[in-house]
Amino acid sequence: MCASPSVNAHVMYGKCDRGVEELTFVIPSRRRGPLVAALTAILLVWPMHTGTAAADPARTAASPPPPPLVTSAEYPEIRPADPEDPWYDGAGRPGEFTFSAPGTTVNRYQYGIRNDPWTILPTENGAPRTITFVPERGGVFFISVRGLTPEGVASGVTTYRFSVASGTSERVGWALDDASDARVASGYAEPRSATLLGGAVLGGDGVRGGALTLNGADALLRTDTRLLDPAADFTVSTWVRLEETGDEPSVVWSLPGREHPEVELFHSPRLDRWILGAGGSERGEGRPTGARSRAPVSRTTGEWVHLVGTHDAVRGELTLYVNGHRTGRTPHAADSSMSRPLLVGAGRYAGGFDGFLHGDVDEITLFERVLSPEEISRLHAAPGESLPGAPASLALALDEPAGGRTVGGGADAPGAELRGGAALGAESLTGTSLALDGLDGHAVVGSLPLNGAADWSFATRVRLDRLPGEEATVFSLTSTTDEAVSVGYDPSGGNWFLRTPGGGNTPAGTTAPLAERWMHLAVVHHAGRDAVELYVNGFPAGTAEQVGVPTGPLSLTLGATDGTAGPAAFLPGRVDDVRLHDRPLPASEIKAMSPPVEDNPPAAVAARWNFEELVDGITPDSSPNGHHLTVVGGELEEFGWVDDRALLLNGVDGHASTDSVPIDTTKGFSVTGFFRSRGLGDEPATVLSVVGERESAVTVRFLPHPEEYSWGEWEVSLTDSDGDDAVTTRFVASDFPSDPSYWTHVAVVYDRSGGALRLYVDSYPTEIDLSSAPTFPAFGEVSSVQIGRSLRNGEWGEYWPGMVDDIWVVDGVLSDHQVRHMAAGASGLPPVLPVDPR
């Protein structure tokens, strides 16, 4: 039998026992990452031949089926010829992709996302099959897919490209750094803006202050942030003064879709009415559909008119208000649930702008909730004024002077009112925090700029003063109907809990809280599947599925649960750095938010040895810390990987050691280096260890494969004590086999605060969750760093036969970016860590 092409060992070309040509690729471990990506793309279009059918003439003569079709409502395919082709929101939001091959006998699809290996998806006769993909970050992505028949005949490959926008910053946050005597903690929101396009100009006479003037030919305004989800609750308020109605539709505002706006508010020249509805209805042959105004628009030409459109997601209904009065309703179902920018003065149809409005626009305000008729009446009565209890997502006053091409927008950030024994000014990791007495202290934000039924994420840091004997709440998000999502401490289980309406408590499955220790908590709501996730210190800790969430406007309570019966379950401790996002945060962003925590010191170089000098058996530490290495059984070798030389150890007794330890192994630390073997046998060999009197607290070693010469896996082991009862825990990078006869970069990062250990092989990480470990797995009474050997039961062994180069010991946690930078092996660098872009 012939195997399909594979990525394996040494480049070989030949014939298998059936005479069919076969290729096997060998990739040195250091080069594997980029080449695997390239070979994956090549092999995806390689004809698949398995089993005896590989040589079947009837099979090879069969006509291949056509390439599959790929569609997605959330992430449409890129249109390279369209300069206004939008980037779709966004990082953390799932998208569905459907494969189909109608009229064929295809019984399986093979697909891969970006450079991932392909996955098999069964089907029957080319029937549609759907996958869900959640992008962790912004960028251009592609899915490659092909179909295969039962006989193994493959179609051509369809490559579907789509663009994903980067995630927006928090919608609102509370730093809790206010003065200690303040009774309201101020909120903050990122500034937002909009850009003038075409002949749009500022400086007009507005209903209040200035206004935006649109020429009816090519002028419009576009927000620079994706603000509104057409499938969620929203309200858009604006003032408009038409100069003329004309014979073509005049769009006041629109939420762009793929071929036409998802929602638009426009003047219909056919009916001479304002219409709020799905985009494009005016361009059909029938009557335009949507909620409409009652009086002819032409009667108010040249006058300011207040127009408000609302979308009620629960009712599936759009409602139009004119000058504070409701004039019409219409059913509405959005095509997708991705946030969109707002276009003012035009719509986007089939890739181009149209429906330009001739007139003036002023006081544009957006809300992520449905305003009541009373609230809309107040908006009409006081143009440009804030609406108490209804924070706006964006307010554009349009008062900038003429000549500018950008306008600034404010977003309401309500403050948190302190009640009872709550006080600001308590010490924190950064700045100050909110202190809560556990008796009656709490803080309340009466109205959030968010609807609970939409996608959202909430994150904060918390520190318990003591482990309370009764339930204590860190925060709760409560609706007007008293439904709540809350996170707190449950003494019966000794851990955090997530509580959702109707779903009871979901206990955390990770790190249990300790008194007087900061931890990071995050909750993520996925509206599409009605699931709420809990994260502790950046790690998933539990999920409540299909249990409902609070709908409508939400309030926030810090340090207690607040309902109709009053506040309860008070928290004894501190809360800091509270953030609310209007999107589901991906796991990678939550993990990046978790540091800093006190167990992880700021990353700093503790020692670096680049082995360029060896004088009287000493090779110097190139950092200013003076942790020099004493070398035994080793010599410098030309042609090191970094700079000019490397240290060659004899594999018998060769090693290098310090007389002190530059790191605390009970807190966050990192070690990295380049290693290359010579004459490696069948036994494990250690490249680096941190030792006590009898045991190695930390050991980094290579485990040779018993059947594949020179190949094997890298391992890091942690030992919990230096005595006879020592327990050693081993972690292997089994997904990244390696051939150390080539230079290989290995890094170990221990994230104490996050409860994680990461082992990198040529910058590819294997992550181990240590958050549930009852005790720290590596002891701290250590005496030296050893290069090329380890200590077990008081005896030295596992000597490394080969070279070592550019070893760094870091006090603190390196990021993925920093590890990749160090794995590049650039020459001539000082002992300074790469900048972490976080």
N, C-alpha and C positions, 0 to 999 in steps of 0.2 A: 504493500500500500504506500501511496505517496502522501506525505503531509503537505498542507498548505504552507506557503512561505511564512517564515517565522523570524523573530529577532532573537538570536541565540548566541552561539559562540563561534569563533573564527570564520572568516569569509570562505565559503566553500561553494563549489559549483559542480554538479555531477548529475548522475541519473539514478533513480531509485529502481527497485527490483522489477518494476513494470515498464521500465524504459522511458518514463516520463521525466523530463528535466525538472530539477528541484534546486531552489536557491535557499541557502541559509546564511543569514547576516551575522557577523560578529561585531559588537560595538564595545570599545573600551568603556569602562564604567564612567570615566570622567566626561566622555562625550555622549553618553547615552541619551540624556534628556532631549537635546535638540534633534538628534538623529531619529529617535523614536517618533517624535512628532512628524518629521518628514516622511519616514517609512510608513507611518499609519496612513498618511494621505495617499501614498503610492499603493499600499496593499488594499486600500478600500476599493480601488478600481481593478485589482488583480482578479482574474477569473478564479472563482472558488472551485477546487476539485478535491473531493474527499471520497474515500472508499473506492470500490471497483468501478464506479461510474465515471471516474476520472478519465478513463480511456474509451468510453462508450462513443462510437462514431455518431450514433443517432442523437446523443445528447449534444455533442459539439456542433452538430449541423442544425440544431433547432434554432429558430429565430428568437432572439432575446425579447423580452417584454419591454414596452416603453418605460422611461424613467418615471418614478412615482411623482405624484403631485404633493406639494407641501403647502399648508395654509395655517395661518394664525390670526385670530382677531386681536389679540393683545399686542403682538409684535409683527406687524406687516413686513413684507419683504422690502428691502431697500430699493429705491428708485434712483440709480446714480445720475440720471439725466435731470433730475428735479432738484434745483438748488435749494428749494424750501422743504425738501423731504424731511419730516420731523424726526427727532430722536424721541423714542417712546419711553414713558415712565414705567419702571425704572428699576434700579438696583433693589433687590428684595421682593419685588412683585412677581408672582408666578405667571407664566404664560403657557397656554396649551398649543401644541403643534400637532396637526393631523396629517398623516400620510395616507395616500390612497393610490390605487392602481386599477381603476375601473376597466372591466372587460378583459381582464387577464386571469391567469391561473396562479398568480403570485401567492405563496403561502407563508412568506415571512419577509420582513423588512430588516435590513441591516443599517444602523445609523450610528453616527458619532457627532458629538457637539464639540466644536473647535477641534483640538487635537487629541481628544479622548479616544481610546480604542472603541471600535464599534460594538453595538449591543444588538441582540436579536429580539425582534418583536413579532410574534406569530400573528397570522391573519388567515383568511380564506378567500380565495378568488379575488384578491386585491381589495378586499373590504377595508374601509377606513379604520385606522387605529390612531389613538391619540396618546401623546406623552405630555408630561408637565415638566417645565424647566424653570428654575428660579435663579436668575443671574445674581451673583454675589456683588457685582460691581458694574459700572458703566463701561461701554465700549462697543465695538462691532463684533458680533458673534456670527457663527455660521454652523448650520447643521448639514451634514452630508448623509444622504440616504439612497439606498438602492433596493430593488425587489428581487427575490429569487423564487423560481418555480419549484415544484416538488422534485423535478429532475436536476435541480441545481443550476439551471441556466440563469445568469444574472443580467439584470437590466443595466442601462447606463446609470451614472450617478447624478442625482439632483443635489445641487449645492444651494441652500437657502440662506441668504444673508439678512441679518436684521440688526438694527442699532438700538442700544439700550442707554438711556440717559443716566448719569450719575445721580445718586440719591441726594435729596435736598437736606439741608441742616434741620435742626429741631424747629418745630413750629413755634414753640414757646418754652422757656426754661426759667428756673429760679436758682441763681447762684448761691443765695442765702449768705451773702457777704455784707449785708446791710449793718448799720450801726447797732450796737448792743441794746440801745434804748428804743429802737424802732418797733412798732407794733404791726407794721405791714412790710412783708418781704417783697421787694420789687421784682417784677418779672421782666424778661427781655425777649426780644424777637429779632431775628436777622432782618436787616433792611432789604426791601424789595424794590424793584424798579421795572420800568417799561420803556420800550424804544420806539421812537417815531420813525415811520417808513414813508417813502415817497414824498408827496407834497404836504404832509402834516406839519402844522406850525403852532407854536405856543404864543401866548400873549393876547389872546382874544378876551372879550368882555364876558365873564361867566355869570352863572347864577349866584355865585359867591366867589369873589376874587377873579382869578384868570380862568381861561378855558382853552381847550384844544380845538383848532379849526381844521376841518377836513374839506378838500377841494372837490370831492365827488369823482375824481379821475384815477388817482393812484395813491391816495393818502390813507394811512391806517396807523393804529397803535397796537403793539404786541407786548404782552407782559414777558419779562425775562425768566419767569419761574412758572413751572407747571403747577397750577393752583387748584383747579376744580376737576373732580371726577364726575363725568356725566351720569354715572350710575348711582351716585350718592346724593345725599341732601345738599342743596346749595341755594343761595339767594344772590342775585346780581342786581344792584341798584345803580342807576345812572340818570343824569339829566341830559336832555337832547333838545337842540333847537334846529329844525330843518330849514334850510334856505329855500329849497324847492323839492317837490316830490319826484318829478321826472317820470319817465316811462319804464325805468328798470327798478328792480328791488333795491332798497337802501338798507344796508345791514347796520344796526346799532352795535351789536356785539355777537360773537359766535365762539363756540368751542369746536376747534377743527377736528375733523375725522379723516378717514382715508380718501374717500371720493367726494364727500360733502360734509358740512358741519354736523356734529352730533346734535347740537342744539343751537338755534339762532333766534334772535329777536330782530325783526326787520319790518320795514314798511312795504306793503303789497300794493303796487300801482293798480292791479286788477280790482282789488276791493277797497282801496284807499283806507286801509286799516293797519294798525300795528298787529303783528302776528308773532307769537312765541310758539315754536314747535321744532320738529326734526328738520334738519337742513335740506334744502333743495326742493321743497314742495312747490315753490313759486315757479320753478323752472320746468315743471311738467305741463302736460296738456290740460290736466284737470284743475279744479279750484284748489288754491293753496289751503293747507290744513294746519290746524293749531289753535291755541287760545288766541282770541282776537279782541281788539278794542271795539267800543260801541260806536263812537262818533267818528266821522271822516277825519283823517289826519290833515287833509288839505285846509281844514278850517283853522288849524293851529300853526300853520307855516309861519316861521319867524318868531314864534313864542317858545319859551322854555317849557318842556313837558317832563314830568318825572315818570320814568318807566322802571318797573321792578318785575323780574321774573324769578319764580321759585320752582325748585324741583323737590318733590316729596318721594323719596325712594320707596318707602313702605307702600304708599298708595299707587306708585307708578304714575305720577301726575305732574304736569306743568301748569302753573297758574300765572296769569298776567295781571299786573296792577298798573293803572294809569292815574297819575296824580292822587295816589293814596287810596284809590278805589279798585276793588277786584272787578275785572271785566270779562274774564273767561278762563276756562280750564280745558285741558286736553290730556288724554292718556299718553304716556311716553315710556318706552323701554330702550335703554342704551345698548348700542352694539358691543361695547366693551367697557371695562371699569378702570381704565388708565387715566391718570390725571393729565390735564391739558393746559396749555397757556390760554389766555383770553385774548381774542382779536377784537379790536374796537374800530368800527368804521368800515368793515369789509368782512367777507367770508372767503374760505378756501374751497375751490371746487375743481376736481379732476386735476390737481397739481398746480392751479393758478389762483390768484386773488381776483375777486369780482364782488359786485354788489356794493360799490363804494358809495359812501354817504356824503352828501353835500350839506354841510352845516357845522354846528358846534356841539361839543360834548364836554360835560363837566361833572365833577364829584362822582367818580366811579368807586363803588364799594362792593366788596365780595365777602360773603359769609359762608361758612361750611355748615350751615344748618338752615332749616326752613323758618323764616321769620313769620311771626303771627300778623294778622291784619292790623292789630293795634300797634305793633312795632313798625310796620311799614307806614302807617299813618304818621307816626312820630318822625320817621325819616323824611317824609314829605314836608312836614311842618318846619323842620330845622335842617336845611341842606348843609352837609359837611360836618355836622355834629356827631360825636360818638353816641352810640346807642347803649344805654346802661343795661348790663346783663346779657349783651350780645356782642362779644368781641369780634371784630372784623379780621378776616384773613389778609385783606389788602384794602387800603384806602388811598386813592389817587386824587389829590386835590387839584392837580393840573394848574398850579399857581406859579410855576417857574416862568422866568422872563423869556421873551422871544429870542430865537436863535439857538436854543438848546435842542439836542436830539435825544435826550434821555430825561425821564421824569422819575422822581423818587416816590416811593410809596411806603406808608407806615402800616404795620400790622399790630393790632392791639395785643398787649401783653399784660393781662390782669395781675394784680398783686395777690399775695397770700396773706390773709388776715390772721394774726396770732390770737389765740384764745387760751384762757386758763394759764397753767404753768408752763407756757412755751416762751422761749427767749432766744434771741439771736446773739451772735458773738462767741459761741463756743468754739473751742479749738477743733481743727479739722486737718485733713491731709493737705489741702490747698485752701487758703483763705480761712473763712470761718464757717460755722454750720448752725443749724437750728437744734437747740436743746429742748428735750421733752421730758417732763418729770414723771411720767407714768401714772399720774393721778388724774389730771384733767387737762393737761397741756396738749394742744393740737393746733393746726393751722388749716385754713379753709380758703380755697379759690372758688368763688361762687358760681362762675360760669367759664367754661373752657371753650376755645375756638375749635371745637371738634364734635362730631357726631359719633356716638359709640358704635353705631352699626357699620361705620367705615373702617378701612385699614388704619391702624394706629400702633404706636409703641410707646412705652413709658419706662423710664430708667432712673435709678437713684442710687446713692451710696447710703449705707446705714451702719450704725454702731450701737450695739446693745450695751447699756451700762451694767446690766446683770441679766441673767436668764430668768425671765419672769415665771412665776408659778401659775399664771393665768394667761389666756390667749391675748396677744398683743398685735396690733395692726400697724404695719409700716405706712401703707397708703391704701386708699380706696377711691375708686371712680364710681360715682353714683349718678343715676339719672333722676328725672323728675318723678318717675314712677317707683323710686326707691330700689330699683335693681342696681346691683353693684358688682364690680370686679375688685377684689382686694388681695393683698399679699401681707402676710404676717408670720408670727412665730406661734407654733402650737406646742405647748409644754408636754402634752401626752405623747407626742412623737419625737420631741426634742429637735425639731427641724422647722424650716420655713414651709408655708403652705400657700397655695393659689386657690382662691374661692371665686366661683362664677355662679350666675343665677341658675338655679335648678341643678347645678352640677356638684354641689357640695365642695368638700376640700380635696385638692390634689396635692399630696405631700411631695416635697422636694426630694429628688433622688440623688442629690449630690451633697456638697459640703454642709455640715451642720454648723450653725452659728456658734461662736464663742463670745464670751463677755469681753468687752473692751477691745474689740477687733473690728476694723472696718471691712465691710463686704459690699459687693455690687449686686443689685437686683434689677432685673428687666422683665417686662411683660410685653408680648407681641400678639396683636390680634390680626388674624387673617380673615377678612370678611368673606372671601370666596368660599371658604370651607367652614366658617363659623368655628374656628379653633383658636384657643388662647394658649400661648406657650410661656413658660417661666424659665428664666435663665438665672443662675447663681454664679457670680464671679466669671461670667463669660461663657459658661457651659450650660447646655440644655439640662433642665432639672425636672421637667414635667409638662404634660400637655393635657388640657381639658378639651375634648372634642364634642362638637355639636351640642352645646349646652346653653346657647343663647348669650347675648351680651346686652348691657344697657343701651337703649336706643334714645334718640333725641339728645337735647343738650345735656352735657355732663358737668358735674362739679367734682372737685378734688379735695380730699381731706388727707393731711399728712399727720401721722401719729395716732390715728384713731379710725374707727368705723362710724360714719355719720348717717343716720336715717331719720325716719319720722319719730322714733323713740328717743332721739338725741344721741350724742356721741358716746362711744363705748370702746372697750378693748384698747386702752391707752398704752402707748409704747414708752418704756423707760430707756431713753438713749438719745441718739443724735441722727439727724438726716441731713444730707448735703447733695449738691449738684443734681437737681431734679430737672429732667428733660422730658418733653412730650413731642413726639414726631407724628406727622400725619401720613405715615407709610409704615409697612412692616419692615423693620430693620433685619437685614441678613445676619446670620450668625457671626460672620467675620467682623462686621461693624460693632456688634455688641461686645465681642472679645476685645476689640481695640479700645472700647470705652472703659473697660474694666480697670486697667491700671490708671493711676498709680495706687498701690496698696502697700501698707507698711512693711510687709514681708519681702517686698522686692525693692532693694536699694536702687537708686538711679544708676543706669549702666555706666560703668567706668572701667578703663583698662587697669587690671591688677598686675599683669605681667605679660610680656611678649618676648618670645625667643625666635629670632630669624636665622640663627646659626651661621652667621658670617665670620665669626671669630672663635678660636679655641686656643686659649693661652694658659699653660700650666694646668690643664684639665678643667678650666672654667670657661663656659660660654655665657656671655653677659645677657642680662635682661635689658632690652632696648627701651623699656619704659623707665620713667624716673624712680620707680619703686624699689629697685635693687634686689630683686629676687633672682639672683644668678643661679645657674645650673652647674653642678659638678658632674663631669662626664667620666664614666668608667666603661672600658670596652667599646669605645666608639671613636670615630674620626670624622673630620669634615670631608665631604665629597663634592667635587665640582658638579655643575649642572643640576643645582637644586631647582625646585619648581618656582619659588619666589626669590627674586634677586639672583645671587650667583651660586651659593653653596647650600648644602643640607647636611644634617648629621646622620652618619651611617652607623648603625648598631650591629654587633656581630651575631646576635641571636642566641648566644650562649650565656654570657653574663653582662652584656652591654646594656647600659642604662644611663640616665641623667636624672639628678634629683636636686631639689631645693632643701634648704635647712629651715624653711618656714612655709606657711600656707597663706597665699595672698587673698583667699576668699573664705567666706563663712558658708559651709556646705549645708547649714540648716536654713538658709535663706536663698533667694534667687541668685543663680550663677550661670555662667556659660563658659564652655571651652571649645576651641576650634583648632584645626590643624590639617596639614597635608601629610599623607603617608603613602609609602611605596615599598612593597615587600621584595625580598630576594631570597629564594630558596625556602619559601614557606612550606612547612610540613602539614601533617594532618591534625595537629593539636591547636587549640585556641592560642592566640598571641595578643598581648596587651600593648596598646600604643600609649595609653595615659591612665594614671590612677592617682587618687588622693587617699593617703593612707594614715592609719593610726599606729598603735603599737603592735597589733596582731592581725588586723584586717584592713582591707581597702574599703573605704566608705563609698567611693565612686570609682568605677572601672569602665574603661572604653576598650573593647577588644574586638578581634576579628575571629569568626567561626568558620573554618574551612568546610566546604561541602565534601562529604565522604566519597562522592562519585564523580564530581566534576573538578578536574585539576585546576587549581589556582582560583576557583570561584568559591563564593561563600557569602556570609551575611555579617553585618556589623551589629554589635550588641552593646548596650550600656547596662551595668548592674549597680544596684544600690544596696548597701548593707546597713542594718539599723542599729548595730552596736559593735563595740570593739572587744567583746568578751566571748566566752565559750558558747553562749546562747544566741549568737548572732544569726539573724535571718537575712538572707540575700534574695532580692527580687530582681529578675532579669527581664529586659525588654529588647526585642529583636526587630530590626528593620526588615522584616520578611518580604515586604513588597519591593525592595530595591536590592536584589542580589548584585554583588560587586566582584570585580577582579582587581585586587590591590597590587598586582604586578604592574599596573599602570598607576600613575599618581591619582589619588582619591582624596577629596576633601570631606572631612567628617566633623560635625559639630553636635554638641550636646547643650541643650538649653533647659534649665530647670526653672519653671515659673511657679514659685512657691505660692504666691497669692492666688493664681488661677488654678492651682492644683493640677498642673500639667507638666509632663516631661516630653521634650521633642528631640528626636534623634534625626539629624540631617545627613544624608549621603549624597554628595555632589549637589547640595542645596535642596534636595527633595526630602520633605519632612515625613516622619512617622510620629504621630502624636499619641501619647498615652495619658489617659485620664487618671490622675491620682487623687482627685478631690474627695473620694469616699474612703481613702486610706485612714485607718484609725490613728496612726502615728506617722511622724515623718520618717520616710524609709531610709535616710542616710544619716549616720551619726556625725556629730560635730567636733569631737575631740580628735582632731587630725594634726599630723606633724609635718608632712611634706608632700610635694607633688612629685610623682615619679613618671619619667618618660621611658617607655619601653619595657616595663615590668609591673607586676602587681603583687600584693601580699595577701596570703590566705593562711589562717591558722599559724601565724608567726613565721611562715616560710615564703621566700621569694620564688616567683616562677613566671611562666607565660612570657618569656623574653621575646621581643620583637626582632625578627631578622630582616633588616632593611633600613630605609631612610625615613626621616621625619623632617618637616620643614614648616616654618612660619606658624608656630603654636601661640595662640592667644588664650589667656585666662582673664575672664571678665567678671567683675563684681556687679551682678545685675543681670537682667534679661535682655538678650538680643532679639530684635524683631526679625521676621522673615526677610525683610528687605536688607537688613544689615548682614544676615548670614549669606544671602545671595551675593552681596557686594564683596564679602571676604572670600567667598568661594571662587571669585574671578581670578584671584591670585595676582593682582597688579603689583608690579615691582616699584621699589623706591618710596613706599609709603611710610610716613611717620607712625609711631605707636598711638594713633588717634582713631577712635571708632568712626565708622561711616555715619553720616547724618541719617537719623530716622525720620522719614517724611511725616510720620504721625505727629 
